[in-house]
Amino acid sequence: MDSARLLKRTVGGERLSPADGLRLLESHDLAALARAADAVCRRFHPQAYRTYNIDRNINYTNICTGGCRFCAFSRRPGHPDGYVIGREELLEKIRQTVVLGGDQILLQGGMNPELKIQWYEQLLGDIHKDFPQVNVHGFSPPEIHHVAQVSGLPVGEVLGRLKAAGLGSLPGGGAEILVDRVRREVSPAKVSADGWLDVCRRWHGLGGRGSATMMFGHVETLAERIEHLERLRRLQDETGGFTAFICWTFQPGNTELAELPKLGAIEYLKTLAVARLFLDNFANLQASWVTQGLKIGQMALRFGANDMGSLMIEENVVAAAGTSFRTTEAELRRVIRESGYLPRRRNVFYRLLDNPPEQTSQTTVR
């Protein structure tokens, strides 16, 4: 079946098979993919607005035993540049975030062998003592798996204890590509694809919600990108616990994979569009302006994304790989308006936090 007929089917609501998804990912008709992804996005989100949120990415440690070849941020145990953030410094970062209107922190670090479950429980307790209104979107599935290992506990018990201590939602970091051939090559010490999915499944089973991600453009094949999406879609069918999907291109600077070419905007937008068409049980897709810049992030709103992601008051991991885009809330709102939508601020669960703005005659969604 040609791609035009596939696009017509999926716009009409039919589910794509992995073979269909691969055919679309191999397509070179970017405009047709964009039209179809935009149509599906508007089926999910017919409203006149597109969303964003305000949060801060706080890296509580950069000490990590993961040894990921794509990472320029982490440091091995004993490295002179390794750190565990001081509690007062962390709380001050949260204070600054609240002052700027943020209601959430993205709390991620490394697989630090010195930090066991009690350390994380105390951390969450200290945060919620001072900032009960702030959601902690924290600890990726590989971190959770690692905490369980170093603490000698089952993953389910670790998740339950962290939830009781105040963990609000689970970020989907560390997914990379959910194919073990790829993981063995780029992150051999990190949890397997099944292990990543199991952490999410158990979190969803506790009533928790969280995001799903994909970092692509390194050693994976196009078929493996689709396998990744298929595994996410199957788990979402099972649990319904994913709030959103975010994909971005691998940033090779300062990494062990620096010799690999850096994918451009066309491949990013194509993969985003195919993800919107394939993930028919995900309500929300975020644009990755942090890796692509605001202009391409703006274009993503016509390639299937309904959300501009976070203002990202602080970001260190992508910046360590040599990519550093920054913005302000006013600028983020401007690019949404220029795309023909009203900007609305939301929280991690996609609940709107602001009052509806008055729609002007200049704002259109078609």
Rosetta blueprint (number, residue, H / E / L):
1 M L
2 D L
3 S H
4 A H
5 R H
6 L H
7 L H
8 K H
9 R H
10 T H
11 V H
12 G L
13 G L
14 E L
15 R L
16 L L
17 S L
18 P H
19 A H
20 D H
21 G H
22 L H
23 R H
24 L H
25 L H
26 E L
27 S L
28 H L
29 D L
30 L H
31 A H
32 A H
33 L H
34 A H
35 R H
36 A H
37 A H
38 D H
39 A H
40 V H
41 C H
42 R H
43 R H
44 F H
45 H L
46 P L
47 Q L
48 A L
49 Y E
50 R E
51 T E
52 Y E
53 N E
54 I L
55 D E
56 R E
57 N E
58 I E
59 N E
60 Y L
61 T E
62 N L
63 I E
64 C L
65 T L
66 G L
67 G L
68 C L
69 R L
70 F L
71 C L
72 A L
73 F L
74 S L
75 R E
76 R L
77 P L
78 G L
79 H L
80 P L
81 D L
82 G L
83 Y L
84 V E
85 I L
86 G L
87 R H
88 E H
89 E H
90 L H
91 L H
92 E H
93 K H
94 I H
95 R H
96 Q H
97 T H
98 V H
99 V H
100 L L
101 G L
102 G L
103 D L
104 Q E
105 I E
106 L E
107 L E
108 Q E
109 G L
110 G L
111 M L
112 N L
113 P L
114 E L
115 L L
116 K L
117 I H
118 Q H
119 W H
120 Y H
121 E H
122 Q H
123 L H
124 L H
125 G H
126 D H
127 I H
128 H H
129 K H
130 D H
131 F L
132 P L
133 Q L
134 V L
135 N E
136 V E
137 H E
138 G E
139 F L
140 S L
141 P H
142 P H
143 E H
144 I H
145 H H
146 H H
147 V H
148 A H
149 Q H
150 V H
151 S H
152 G L
153 L L
154 P L
155 V H
156 G H
157 E H
158 V H
159 L H
160 G H
161 R H
162 L H
163 K H
164 A H
165 A H
166 G L
167 L L
168 G L
169 S E
170 L E
171 P L
172 G L
173 G L
174 G L
175 A L
176 E L
177 I L
178 L L
179 V L
180 D H
181 R H
182 V H
183 R H
184 R H
185 E H
186 V H
187 S L
188 P L
189 A L
190 K L
191 V L
192 S L
193 A H
194 D H
195 G H
196 W H
197 L H
198 D H
199 V H
200 C H
201 R H
202 R H
203 W H
204 H H
205 G H
206 L L
207 G L
208 G L
209 R L
210 G E
211 S E
212 A E
213 T E
214 M E
215 M E
216 F E
217 G L
218 H L
219 V L
220 E L
221 T L
222 L H
223 A H
224 E H
225 R H
226 I H
227 E H
228 H H
229 L H
230 E H
231 R H
232 L H
233 R H
234 R H
235 L H
236 Q H
237 D H
238 E H
239 T H
240 G L
241 G L
242 F E
243 T E
244 A E
245 F E
246 I E
247 C E
248 W E
249 T E
250 F L
251 Q L
252 P L
253 G L
254 N L
255 T L
256 E L
257 L L
258 A L
259 E L
260 L L
261 P L
262 K L
263 L L
264 G L
265 A H
266 I H
267 E H
268 Y H
269 L H
270 K H
271 T H
272 L H
273 A H
274 V H
275 A H
276 R H
277 L H
278 F H
279 L L
280 D L
281 N L
282 F L
283 A L
284 N L
285 L E
286 Q E
287 A L
288 S L
289 W H
290 V H
291 T H
292 Q H
293 G L
294 L H
295 K H
296 I H
297 G H
298 Q H
299 M H
300 A H
301 L L
302 R L
303 F L
304 G L
305 A L
306 N L
307 D E
308 M E
309 G E
310 S E
311 L L
312 M L
313 I L
314 E L
315 E L
316 N L
317 V H
318 V H
319 A H
320 A H
321 A L
322 G L
323 T L
324 S L
325 F L
326 R L
327 T L
328 T L
329 E H
330 A H
331 E H
332 L H
333 R H
334 R H
335 V H
336 I H
337 R H
338 E H
339 S L
340 G L
341 Y L
342 L E
343 P E
344 R E
345 R E
346 R E
347 N L
348 V L
349 F L
350 Y L
351 R L
352 L E
353 L L
354 D L
355 N L
356 P L
357 P L
358 E L
359 Q L
360 T L
361 S L
362 Q L
363 T L
364 T L
365 V L
366 R L
